[in-house]
């Protein structure tokens, strides 16, 4: 596979119209991001994929996520496509001065450092908005201003304190969700707030500060369970122990130990489910006549279904349910999705060139945003950058001569 050319839009997927020639919706917008890890970079990625020029300010030795191991190994290439990189030492007066110059050219500045960090360098909203009142400044924090704002937060921290880990794990065994849900969604909400602020700026001519936070994001995610308690008076049980609103809504272990998720969430689907699988006796059983009847009888119904399905293959069941337009799902591992026929056919994966590590320079595939604009997926225009890849280009754009650039690099190296 060849990497996507930097300025190419993704090819049309089968059945979709040819790529539009119109510019992307945020073309011409400049974003300068002082971000690391996942939350802030996600916000920048949203804006970058939609066409903004996003400039990532990195330390001289690079964003630390470039070299994470294990579950963090995919952070940098996943969340930093379509961006430029400039390497600056903000601890040096010269580096901080360049960062302020760069921020003064921005429509949007994004950051996700601890409260007070950006003010040390004159890069907080109060300082930058004095220079550019039209600036949109989006901060990503652990907590919105309040009693907890001084705490250090991580995705797992807020999942534990915000009820999500309790809801995900079995009773007595809190378990974090299987991906960085708060970091990613917190960055997305930061981008949503930014888009709203940009629209308002178009009306008022003034910028504003947008704040997004991990804890508040997590609370939003569990809000449905909070309201369940408010409506019913009954605390929500962890998902593995919950009272399901549907009887057939579960994972079944079938032939040769394979697993498949099967569901029938309405009375009509239950009848179709019985017809598809030849369960005529269950179809006419009075105890199973309505959805609520089946929920009340779930403890006896599910063992019957498990026994009858045990000798059928997952592929056979999938084919039957698909033919009858019933919900089902194979149980997949993330690495198996690279070969998913739907993702491949619809252009849901795009080639990128890995910028760091043992596989630097090699091609991998990344997931694109799950929506289309004008019938097209938003693709990869710029590869995830190497550290400082665009430093000279961006400094030249600020008016630095080659000699001044060389002098700056020397002073930063010494500082």
Beta strands, then each sheet from edge to edge (+ up, - down):
strand 1: 30-34
strand 2: 53-58
strand 3: 83-87
strand 4: 108-111
strand 5: 136-141
strand 6: 208-213
strand 7: 248-253
strand 8: 259-264
strand 9: 328-330
strand 10: 349-353
strand 11: 363-367
strand 12: 372-373
strand 13: 376-377
sheet 1: 3+ 2+ 1+ 4+ 5+ 6+
sheet 2: 7+ 8- 9+
sheet 3: 10+ 11-
sheet 4: 12+ 13-
end
